[in-house]
């Protein structure tokens, strides 16, 4: 397949593929990542689906013979697309640092527990994002406070785990 670009983006049409029997979808990346990006493994990308919805994701090799890109359920809903539908994809390598905005109340907690803050910052972007989303998605203040306490416990466990040596 010939590489098609639009203003520095790699663009192609793909079919939304259902992942097994679950409500999860992905698309196949139709090119060899080594040839396009000059490296193997996971590739962070910025994506625009159907020229409507932007997303930051990862091209990863999941043993399907090519790299794939997950298309989250909320994105499919915005696009009104389902399994088997065609989707227009434009993507480029994402070289920007991925940061998570930390709410003021959690910043105060981290100020009181600096070692927990260091451990939090050492987590992957996705883990940091998911922890903060889990806390901020709480509808009641007491739920939010419980989740902050649980986050501190999770970080404490990570701090006390022995480092594996190969």
N, C-alpha and C positions, 0 to 999 in steps of 0.2 A: 504494500500500500504506500502510495506517495505521501510524503509529509506535506500537509496543508497548513499554512500559517496565516493569521490575520493580525497585523500590528503586534508582532512579537509573541502572539499566542499560538498554540497548537490547537487546531480545531478539527472536529470530526463528529460524525453522527454515530450513536451507539444504541444498543437495545438494553433496556433495564432487565437484568437477570435476577430472578428470585434465588436467594441463598437457601438451598434446602427446602424445608417445609415451613420455615419461619418467615415472619413479616419483615424481611431485610432484603435490600437490593444492592446490586453493584453493577458496574459496567466494566467491560474489558478495555484496556488501553491498547489500541491497535498497532502501536509501534514498539520497538525495542528501546527500553529506557537507556541502555548503555550508549546507543547511537544518538539519541535525542539529547540526553542530559550529561553524557560522559561519565556516568557512574552506575553501579548496580545497587541493589538494595532498595530501601524505602526512599521515596522522593516526596518532599513537601511541595504541595502545589496550591495555587490560587485558581479557582474554577468559576466559570459562569455557565450555568445551565440554561439552555433555550433563550439566551440573551436577557434573562429575567432575574435569576437568583444567583447570588454570589456565595461562595463557600471556600473555606480553607480546609484542605484535606491532605491525604497521603496516598500516593500510588504505592501499592505494596504487592509483593509476589506471594500469593497464598497457595501456591502449588497448582494453579490452574493452567500453567504453561505460559502465562503472560501476567503482566501487572494489572491490578484491578483498582478501581476507585469506588468506595462505598458511597451510596446515594441515600442519605438519611430519610426517614419517613416524613419528617416535617418538610423537607425539600420536595419530596414527591407530591405531598399534599398541595404545596404552593403552586407547583407546576401542573397539578391535576393529571399526574401520570401514574401509571401502575406497571406491574411486571409485563414485559413483552412490548411496551411502548417504546417508540424511538425518541431519543433525546439528543439535542445539539449541545456539544461540549466544547468550550474554549478554555484552555488552561495554560499556565506558565509556572515555572519553578518559583516557589515561595522562598525567598532568601531573607525576608524580614524576621526579626526576632518575634516569637510568639509570647505575648505577655497576657497575664490575667490581672484584671483590675480588682484590687482587694478593698472591700468596703471598710469604712472607718472603724466600725466596731471590731472587726477582725484584726485590723491594724493595731488597735489598742491591746487586744489579747496578745498579739505577737510582740508588742513592746514589753509586755510583762513576762513573756516566755521566749526570750531571744533564741534559745537553742531549738525550739520548735519552729521558729521562723526560718532558721537556717535549713532545717530538715525539709520544711515545706518548699523552700526555694530550690532544693536539690531534686525535687520530684519532677517528672516529665511535665511538659506543658499540659498534656491531656489530663493527667492526674490532678494537677493544680486546678485546672478549669472545672473538672467534675466535682471536686471537693467544694469549691466556692459556689458553684451552681446548686449543689445539694443543699447548702446552707441558705443561700438567698432565695431558693424556691419555697422555703417554709412559709406557710400562710400565717401562722401565729408566732408571736414573739417568743413564747416559751419553747416552741418547737425549734426555732432558730437557735436559742440559747443551748438547748440540749444537743443540737447538732454541732455547735461550736465546741462543746465539751467532748463530744465523741471525736471530733477532728483532732483535738489535743491528745486524746487517748491513742488514736491511730498513729499520730506523729511520734508519740512517746514509744510505741511498740517498734516503729521503724528505727528509732535512735538506739534501742537496746538490743536489736538483733545483731548477732555476731556476723562479721564479714566473712563470706565464703572465700576460701583460697583454693585455687585450682591446682 
